[in-house]
Amino acid sequence: MKSTPAVITPSSSSTTTPDGSFATAIDDVIARLSVVLLGKHLQIRQSLACLLAGGHLLIEDLPGMGKTLLSQALAKVLGLTHSRIQFTSDILPGDITGASIFDRDAGAFRFVPGPIFAEVVLADEVNRATPKTQSALLEAMEERQVTVDGETRPLPQPFYVIATQNPATQTGTFPLPESQLDRFLMRIEIGYPDPDAERELLKGGDRRVALERLAPCMNRESLIDAQAAVERVKASDPLIDYVQRLVQFSRQESEFAFGLSPRGALGLLKSARAWALIHRRSHVIPEDVQAVLPAVVEHRLRAAADFSGHGGGALAQKLLSNVDVLG
Amino acid sequence: MMAIDSHTGVGSQIPRLSLALLMLTQAVVVVPHGAHLSWWVIVVGLACAAWRWMVFQGRWGFPSRWIKVLLVTMAAIGVGLDVRLRALSAFSLETATALLIVAFALKLVETRSRRDAYVVIFLSYFVIATEFLFEQTMAIAAYELLAVVLVTAAMVGLNQMHTRIRPLVSLRIAATLVLQAAPLMLVLFLFFPRMAPLWSVPLPGGAQTGITDRVTPGDIAVLTQSDEIAFRVVFDGPIPHPRALYWRGIVYSRYDRGTWSVGPQHTAAHEPPLQLDIGTSTPRRYEVLLEPTQGVWLFALETPVPVSPGVELTRDYRLVADEPVRSLFRYRVDSFADYVADRSLPDWLERRETQIARGVNPRAVRFAAELAARYPNKRDYLDALLERIRVEPYRYTLNPPRLSSDDDIDEFWFDTRAGFCSHYAAAFVYLARLAGIPARMVGGYQGGEINPLTGHIVVRQYDAHAWAEVWLEDAGWVRMDPTAAVAPQRIEQGLDAALSEPDRATLSALTALRFGGSKIADLMYWFESLEHRWNVWVVGYDSDRQYHYLRQLLGGVSPVKIGLVMLAGGAVSLALVALSLFWRRRTQSGHPLERTFRHFGKALGRHGMPRAPEESPRAFLARVAQWLDKPASDLMPLVESLEALLYNPMPDQSRHQRRFVERGLRRLRLEAALRNRN
């Protein structure tokens, strides 16, 4: 069969990437992150895909699972300026966006930018803040600009928010409403490490040290290039049909309280493209969609019979197992 | 009426918007019944709706059990009183319907769970069906069809999710459902045996319309204000001029104090049944579609011979039906215009047709004696009567002065000299009888209007007419129309031409419009022709015609054949629906290779290796390789090609590649089959 010229062998064209330099850079990023967060390859790749797709990331898990570690490592390894905001119940919108302060020397008000003016904003425990402060952050996420004292200031480009939150069932939290959850491209959970990784963790000591030693292997320009490359990843008609079937299913089945929004559908396809790029492919295959689907849709779905808002996982599985890959 | 308190979960509640739609539906299906319901039923319905609305808004609560019992008791008493007051029989259709509608309205105030809503929906269908017992016009049918769509939409709405009630979507789904049911409906309509009812309720009586079996001059003027259709006629041959069309209905032989009535009827015991000696003359053949009259009399041209079953000829050459006409009645008639009716007159009949009242109308008696002395010949005498009408200042009007005394013939003939057809006919007949000439008044319709679109004749109530028949030796019964003497244009051109301005003012707006000859009149013709076709093809499709058509179609009617036809028809209509569904799904599927691979998955499923929906080609082929005990790398070329074709399409992809994939899949199918064999 290999004599037939049209046959594509595994070694030749399936691994073509638009640009070899991304491939190595991305592999490098993954390798370095794996040193910091042990045994979490899937989560590392998902979060990377999220950022390559230009979306904001929500990491949700119990305290002490490495949420902050992952987010800080991501910012650092991508070579972006980053700031960290620790949300508490008494933090105010001005603490995030910045405020105008009277400068006695100049005799005028001077705008002091808040921590949000950074390329990566780590919003730690975002659900501890009051809704008012949350919405200030989430508005900035959507508009990519901040308005203070009537003046609109653009945020840097690229601009990512990596928010972490405790599960909403924990005490002292203000759960994010659906409309604001929708603005996060992905929500991932980290989960307990497997025994091997845990053993290595226990032997190796504090991961903070590894974080300190982490050197950036991308920068702002190469990241923007990589984002552009994501846009160029091909999604064929049969694949888009598949995405449409998935979305349609979520809108029609009675188990779903509401279907996926167009923004959700768009996010799903874009994440799948990024996932394909990470895996050195110039086109999306159904496996890419399936890999990112739980992270993209879980926080956007709610079961009709469920009022707590945490049935998304089962629904994502239902989507996957019921919708035919082929039309 | 039962309280369903156990049904209080979220799932069994009626979504609010669905409830609104449900209430609208109820109103829509009850509206056509308004025509024959007592006013208090409507009031109860509105009150219940208002109550339910207050519950809907959260201001009031549901009625308690005792109030419900009270309401039901009162409603039952109300229906009972209704029966007494309107002199209906206890088991009449009106009573049953009133009971149904009242119960339907009361159901409103206890509709709280989904189950109640379903009861309301099924009742709505039933209420729709009952309306057809009262009226079967096309307008009603169209209205009820829309109502069916609305009820179905309400049912669809009940099954929508709480967060996603979209009335327009429900309506669209309902319309599609009704449309899909249409072929089956057609099959049932055409082939389902029309069985005689196992039990029967008296059909709705309603007020009599049209001419009646007793007439006081003046009655027919009331009819002329109505443009309701009396009947339609379809001629087999050419259509005669309306002037020649005297539709005989009732013969009035008995005069008593200004009132003419049919008089004592001759029964078959007196004389053998009437046998017409038709000879060789050719008849006029036509079919009449008579609107309900509640009477047994039918209308036909002179001298009729009934063709349809259930129609008989009476001694005075009228047609009567076996039963009162309570819904559209179709009958065929052959009319022999040349036939001489009653060459000789039996004594009893002569006595009947010369009966006069003693001691009244003295002036007429004197007048008749003088005239008869001057014209001994009977024909001359009658001509002189007509001549007098023509010459003296008699006039034709729809608003004649009232005749108040018992000497009404005198009063009209000598004093008022104004009247319309029945005045002239009555006076003419009476004066003929005073001269000893057998004469009788005939009531019916004269003329009609030809619908240019379908070529049938429409006879309306304002065509009602009365004329005279006199018996002359050798000639038998001869029609004489004194109205033609006073207002020839009434006969020649119809009522419109004979009317004066004040007369016109008494007509209804619609009748006046009909005479306008405008675009609107054309439109009316069009609607009329539609209604006519409806009557012929739908309402008039009775068991006889069904039998007739089925015999033509099947060459003989047996239960087995009907069953087979219904099965075939049902299968065809269901197949149509299935085909359209299949077609719609088919057009959605995209890439041909996707289909190929799906078939491949199904084929392997038959060998015990089914593909799960979420398995992509790569994942499934990997599993297949394992199942066939092959190294995964063996299938890699196939996987790569398939994936490239589906997900990485290139303009230069050759057909080779596709063929390679198809060949590879075929080979795998073969291997799977062999594996099972071993």
Contacts between the chains, C-beta under 8 A, distances in Angstrom:
chain1	res1	chain2	res2	distance
A	1	B	637	5.4
A	1	B	660	7.2
A	2	B	637	6.8
A	4	B	656	6.3
A	4	B	660	6.1
A	5	B	656	7.9
A	6	B	641	7.7
A	6	B	653	7.5
A	6	B	654	5.0
A	6	B	656	4.4
A	6	B	657	4.3
A	6	B	660	6.8
A	7	B	637	5.2
A	7	B	640	7.6
A	7	B	641	6.0
A	7	B	657	7.1
A	7	B	660	6.2
A	8	B	637	7.5
A	8	B	640	4.6
A	8	B	641	5.9
A	8	B	644	5.3
A	8	B	657	8.0
A	9	B	636	7.6
A	9	B	637	6.3
A	9	B	640	6.8
A	10	B	633	7.9
A	10	B	636	4.9
A	10	B	637	7.8
A	10	B	640	5.8
A	13	B	644	7.5
A	14	B	640	5.4
A	14	B	643	7.4
A	14	B	644	7.3
A	234	B	647	7.8
A	234	B	648	6.2
A	236	B	646	6.4
A	236	B	647	4.8
A	236	B	648	6.7
A	236	B	649	5.2
A	237	B	590	5.8
A	237	B	591	6.7
A	237	B	649	7.8
A	238	B	590	5.7
A	238	B	591	4.6
A	238	B	593	8.0
A	238	B	594	5.6
A	238	B	646	4.9
A	238	B	647	6.7
A	239	B	646	7.6
A	239	B	647	5.4
A	241	B	590	5.0
A	241	B	591	7.9
A	254	B	161	6.1
A	257	B	161	7.7
A	257	B	163	6.3
A	258	B	163	6.2
A	258	B	164	7.6
A	282	B	648	7.0
A	283	B	647	5.1
A	283	B	648	3.8
A	284	B	647	6.4
A	285	B	616	6.7
A	285	B	618	7.0
A	285	B	643	5.8
A	285	B	647	4.9
A	286	B	616	4.0
A	286	B	647	7.6
A	287	B	616	5.7
A	287	B	618	6.6
A	287	B	619	7.1
A	290	B	614	6.9
A	290	B	616	7.5
A	304	B	161	6.4
A	320	B	614	5.0
A	321	B	612	7.0
A	321	B	613	6.8
A	321	B	614	5.1
A	322	B	613	6.2
A	322	B	614	7.8
A	323	B	613	6.3
A	323	B	614	7.0
A	324	B	598	7.5
A	324	B	613	4.1
A	324	B	614	7.7
A	325	B	613	6.8
A	325	B	614	6.2
A	325	B	615	6.5
A	325	B	616	4.8
A	325	B	617	7.7
A	326	B	594	4.2
A	326	B	595	7.7
A	326	B	597	5.7
A	326	B	598	5.1
A	326	B	601	7.9
A	326	B	617	7.7
A	327	B	588	7.0
A	327	B	589	4.6
A	327	B	590	4.7
A	327	B	591	6.8
A	327	B	594	4.9
A	327	B	595	7.8
